[in-house]
Amino acid sequence: MKTKLVLAALLAAVITAPAMAQTYKIGASVGLSGYAATTDTAWRDGVLMAAAALNAKGGIGGRMIEVIVEDNRSEPQEAVTAYRKMLQSDKVDIFASGCVSAGNFAAAAFVVRAQVPMMLCSILPNPPDQVKWAFSTLPPPKFEVETRLSYLKDSTQIRSFGILHDPTPYANLQATIAEKEAASYGLTVAGNEQYRQEDADLGVQLGRLNAAGARAILKIGLGGTTLTTAKNLVALGLDMPLLNSLDDVNLFRPVADVLGPRFLFVASPSQVFGAIPPGKLHDALSEFLTPWRAKYGDRDPNWASRGWDAVMLTADAVKLAGSTEGGKVRDAMEKIQGFQGTTGVYSMSSDVHYGLTENPLLLARIVDGKAQIVK
């Protein structure tokens, strides 16, 4: 009887092993609730859409893609729990995680120990051993800053601006870059104020920046605080432009209703597709936007397009590696050159894990409910 049980177990293993090998598991730690809900929900949907498109063509490396999603509630500790679960229980092959930088940082050390690559919608962790396994479809933070400083320098008479930012690592990094780069654009930072994502009024911070001599506001952060800032500017009688970082265009429409042409924001190519000329970028955007619009209509595509790129870059790395093994995929990721994504051209190396080395971002404003490039 014991021999029969052993033979049955061995037979079951033989039968199930090939089926298990057909799945390539992508784990996604995303903030489906909390301050990052808008961005990370879109990122998740872009990842799922790319996985479906690749599965229709046979998957990745001959294996069908399974996306495993865990809500980190936009909190670092929740992200740690999500990552551990996907590593230990789900045995994911790679991560395509969202924009909660602090959560990605908190989990990076044990993800590296497991030697599982990470494609992120956030800035990269600092320790070299962690950066080695992390890649990002996010443009380097300096690109968002440079886009706005160039506008102030070249298109306005404003020479003093204030920084208003949330406490996230990405926002802190942008704020630091703005302070360091301002002088090279002939600009002065009048002040640097921080707020919390849950703040319902930013009047005190704006008042201090105005008193310090700011004549424009660089706001760095996601979510509803952009509308709060706009309303506070009007309530305080401050006639200054508000230049916002990347976010969902649908969140910007009510802000434009309040500030009109005084509201400007950094935009990615997918948000201003109508202004993109024919060419490789236009074609890459069309491949993504056709199924996106068929399913989601005029929903903002920015963060979803980056999730799409993360999966497509993964597929390219697997193809280059000739393997789905984590270490080989990581090594191949560093060899990707000239990959046309929906945001721009990705070229990786051992020293470059952001991929986008040329600034693809544009400055835009809302006109008649639509995002338009500022000439």
N, C-alpha and C positions, 0 to 999 in steps of 0.2 A: 504493500500500500504506500509506504514511504517513497519507494522508487518511482511509483506512478505519479505521485505528487511533484517530485523533483522534475520528472520529464515534462509534466504539464506546465510547470513554471518556466522551464527552459523554452518550451514551445511558445508560450505566451510572450516571452521576451523577444523571440525571433519575429513573431507576428507584429508586435507593437513597435519595435525599433525603427523599421522603415517609415512607418506612419509619423512617428515623432520627428524624424529627420526631414520631413517635408515642410516643417514650420520654421520660419525665421521670425523670432520674437523681438519686437521693438517695444521697449518700455517708455512710457511718458509720465513723468511727474509734473502735474500741471495744477495751477490754481483755478479750479472751476468755481470757487467761491472766494470771497475776500477781494482785496483791492485789484488783483491781477485777473479777475474773472473774465473781463472782456477780451483782453489780449490772449490769455491762455486757452480760453474756449475756442477762439479762432485758430490758434496754433494747432490744437488737437484736431480740429476739423480739417485743416490742411494736411496734417500727417495722415489722417484716415483716408482722405481723398487720394493722396499720392499712393498709399498702399493699395487701394482699390484699383487704381490705374495700372500699377505694376503687376498686381495679381491677375489682371485681365490679359497680361502678356506673359504669364508664367512665373511671376514672383521675382525673388532675388536669389541668384545662384542656384536656380532650380528648385528653390524652396518657396512655398507660399508664405506670405507675410501675415503675421498675427500681431495686432497692436494691442498692448495692455495698458490701460489708462488708470492712473490713481490720482485722486484729488488731494493736493497738499494744502488746500484752503489758504493759499498764499502765505503760509507760515513755515519757517525753517524747520522746526521740530516735526511738523507733519510731513514735510518733504523727506526727512530722514526715515521716518516710518514707511513712507511710500517706497522709497528706494530699496530699503532692506527687504520689504515684502517681495518686490519684483526680482531682486537678486536671488533670494533664498527659496521662495516658493515657485515663482514663475520661470526662473532660470532664463532671463532675457539675454539676447545676444548683443544688443546695443540699446542705448537710450536716445530718445529724441524728446528731450524735456523742455518745458516752457520757460517763461521770462522771469521767474522768481529767483533772482541771482543769489540771495541769501540762502535759499533752500538748496540750490545746486552746490553752493560752496560747502554747506553743512554736510552734505552727503558725499562730496568728492573723494575724501580720503579712503573710505571703504569701497567705493566703486573702483578706484584705482587698484586697490589690493585684489579685487576680483578680476582685474584686467578686462574690463568692459568699456568700450569707447562710449563717449558722450557727444551727441550733437545737440547744441543748446540754443535757446532763444534768449541768451543772457550774456553778460560779460563772463570772462573766463576766471577761474580761481587763480590765485597768485603763486602758490608753491610750484616750482618747476616740475616736480613729479606728477602733480595734478594737471597742470597745463598740458603735459605730454599726452594725456588721454582725453582731453576736452577740445572740442571744436565748436565754432559758433557761426550761425547764418546772420547774426546781427552785424550791421556795419560797425566798425570801431567807433567808440563813443565820440572821438574827436570830430568825426564827420558831421554829427548833428550840431556840434558847437560851431564848426567852421562855416556851415551853411548859413547860420544866422548872423555870425559876426561879419561875414562877407557882405550880407545884405545891408547891415547897419553902415559899414564902411563905404560901400559903393553906391547905395541908393538912398541914403538919408544924410541929414546934417547932424544926427545924433552922435555924440561922442562919449556919453556916459550911460551905463546901463546897470540895472540891479539883477541879481540872481535870486530866484525863488525856487527851492527844490525840496523834494521829500527825502526821507532818511535812507532810502535803498542804496545798495552799493553802486548801482548803475548811475543813479542821480548824483551821488557824491562824487563819483569819478568825473562826470560831465562838468559839475560845478568847479572842481579843481582845474580841469583843462581850460575852462572859460577864464578863470582867474590868471592862469599862466599865459594864455594866448592873446588876451585882450590887447596888450601893448603893441604886439606885432601888427595889429589891425588899426592902430592909432586910436584905440578906445580905452576907456577907464572903467573899472568896476567900482561903482559907488557903494555897493554893499552886498552882502551875501546872507540871505535869510532862509531858514529851514521851517518846514511845516510837517504835520502828521497827516497821513491819508484820511483820517477820520475828522479832521478839523472842518468845522462848519463856517468859519469866518477867518479870512486871512488879512483883514483890514489893518491889524497892528503891524504885521510884517511889511505890507505895502506902504503904510504911512512912514515907517522908518526908512525904507528905500527912497521914497520921494524926498524926505527931509535931507537925506544924504546926497541928493543931487542926481538920482537916477532919472533918465528921460525915456527909458524903455525897460521892459521886464523880459528877461529870459527865464521862462518857466520850464522846469525839468521835473517831469513826473506824470503818472498816468491817472486816468479816471476823472471823476466828477469835480475835483478841485480846480480844474481849468475853468469851468463855468462859475464856480465860486469866486475865483480870482477876477474874472470879467465883471461880475456884478459888484464886487468890492471896489474895483477901479471906478466904475460909474458912480457908485454911492459916495466915494471920496472926491469926486470931481476931478480925477486925474486923467488928463488927456494924453496918454502915452500908449504906444503900441505894445501889444502882448505877443511875444514870439515863443511859441510852444514847441516842445519836442514831439517826436513821433507818437501817434496814438490813433484810435479809431475815428475815422472821419465823421461817423454818425454822432459821436460825442461832441464834435466841433460845430455842428450846425447851430445848436442853440447858443453857442458862444459867439458865433458870427452874428446872430440876431441881436446880441447885446452890444458888440463892439464894432460891427461892420468891417470896413477895410482896415481898421486898426488891429485886427486879429490875423496873425500869420502863423504858419506852422511848417515844420519839416515834413515832407511827404516822400514816400517811396514810389518807384515807377508804377506799381500796380494801382496806386490810388489816383494816378493821373494818366491812365492808359491811353486815353484819347489824344494825348499830346506826344505819345511815343512814336517816332517815325518808323517806317518799315525797316526790318533788319532782324538780327538774331535775338535781340532783347524783346522786340515785338512778338516774334514767333514763340519764344519761351513763355511770355505772358499769355498769349492766346491759348497755348496748350493747357495752362492752368485755369485761366479765367472762363473758358468755354464750359467745362463741367461745373465750375464754381457758381457762375451766374445761373446756369440751368437749375441748380439746386437751391441757391441762396439769394437769387435776385441781386438787389443793389447793396447787400450787406458788405461792409468794408472788407477788402481782401488782403490788406497789408500783412497782418500777423499770420494769416493762413498761408500766404505765399511763401513765407519763411519756413513754415512747417513742411510745406511741399518740397522746398529746396533741400531741407534736411534729409528727407527720405530719398530724394533723387541723388544727392551726393553720396549717401550710403550705398545705393545701388551701384554707383560708379566706382566707389572704393572696392566693393566686393568683386566687381568685374576686373578691376586692375589687379586685385590680390589673387584672383582665381580661387578664393576661399571665403568662407563665412566665419572663420576662426577669429576671435576678437583681436589678438595681437597682430595678425596679418592685415586685418581690415584697418586697424589703427595706422600701421606703417604705410598702407596704400593711400590712406586719406592725405598724408603729407605729400604724396606725389601727384595729386590732382592739379592740373594746370589748364587754364582757359575754359573752365566749365561754365557754360552760359546758364545762369539761373534766372529766376523771375525778378530779382532785385539788381543783379549785375553779374559780372564775371568773377568766378571764384578761382583763385590760385593759391594752393596751400604749400607749405614747406615745413621743415623742422622748426623754424623760427616764426612762422606765420600760421596761426590757427583760426584767425577770423575769416580768412578767405577773400573777403572783399577788400582789395588793396587800393582801388580807385573809388573816389566818392561818387555814389550813384544817386545821392539824395537831392531833392529839389525843394525850393521854398514855394509854398502855395497859400492861397486863401480861399474862402468859400464865397462863390458868386452864384446867386440864384439856386442855392442848395447844392451846387456842384464844386468839387475841388478843381481849382485852376492854378496853373503855374504862374508865379509872379515874374514877369519879364524884367 
